[in-house]
Amino acid sequence: MRNTMLLCLLCISLLCCSKKEEINDGNIPQDIPAWLQVKIAGIQKEEHGQLYVVSEYRIGGVTFYNITKPINSCMLCELYDVKGIRAHVSLDGQTEVKQVRVIWPLTP
């Protein structure tokens, strides 16, 4: 019984400590992962931040996020999975690539 109680307390404390860091900026959507919110907040502070575009893609049925920099001339160069890990996707003629939406900058 004592071990069960300790285990419950440990689980509750872990859940309380793993709070999602949110950016309270009206220019950053709240329905995206926290790591991407932080990344967009950093982009906004850059000198040419307004030239970046952050998009959501569905590639082969899997969600990815792409950050297009002003100096990049290639498509899907800076691609991340939903956990924020840099992704390297090999595309062939059969792979379905669909841009779901432009996340940032927000357009009226």
N, C-alpha and C positions, 0 to 999 in steps of 0.2 A: 504494500500500500504506500509506504514511504517513497519507494523508487518511482512509482507511478506519479505521485504528487510532484516529485522533483523533476521528472520528465515533462510534465505539463507546464510547470513554471519556467523551465528552460525554453520550451517551444513558444510560450507567450512572450518571454523577453526577447527572443529572436525576432518574432513578428513585429514587435514594437520598435526594435532598433532598425529594421530594414525599411524605413520610411522612404517613399519615393521623393526625390528632389524635384520640385517643380519650379519652373521659371514663370513668374507672374508678369508676363509681358503681353500686351494685347496683340502684338505682331507675330507671336509664335503660337501655333495651334496647340491645344492641350491634349488632343487625341493621338499624339505621337509619343514614342518612347522617351523617357526622361533623358537618356544619353543624347538623343537627337535634338531635344530642346536646348540642352547645354551647348551642343555644337553650333546650332543656329545662333544662339546668343553670342557666342564667340565670333562668328562670321559677321554679325551686325557691327561689331566693334572694329573690324578691319577697315583699312582705308578704302578699299574698293569692294566692300561687302555687298553693296547693292547690285553688283554684277553676278553674284552667285545665284544658282537655282538649285533648290532641293526638291527632288521628286520621289514619288513612291512608284515602284514598278512591280509587276507580277511576272516572274520569269519561270516558265515551266511549272506554274501553279504555286510558286513560293514567293513570299513578299520580300522585297529588297528596297533599300533607300539609296538614291544616287545624289551625290553632290557634284554639281558641275561648276568648275572654277573658270574664271575669265580667261585663263591662259591655256586651258585644255581644248584640244581640237578633236578629241575622240569621245565616242559615246560610251557611257557606263564605265568610265575610268576609275572613279572613286565610289565603289559600290559596297554597301554594308548590309549585313543580315539584320533581323529584328533585334538581336542582342547587341548590335553595335560592333560586331567583329567584321573586319575587312574581308570581303568576299571576292573570289576569283571564279567567275562563271565562264565555262567554255560553251559557246553557242554554236549550234550547227543549223542547217536549213530547216530542221524539224522543231527546234525550240521556239516556243511561243513567248514573245516579249511584248508586254502590254504596259504602257504608261497609265497608271491608275489615276494619278492626280499630281498637280504641282502643289507642294506643301508650303514652300516659301520662295520668293516673297508672296505675300497674300495679295491677290488682285481683287479689286472691288467689283 
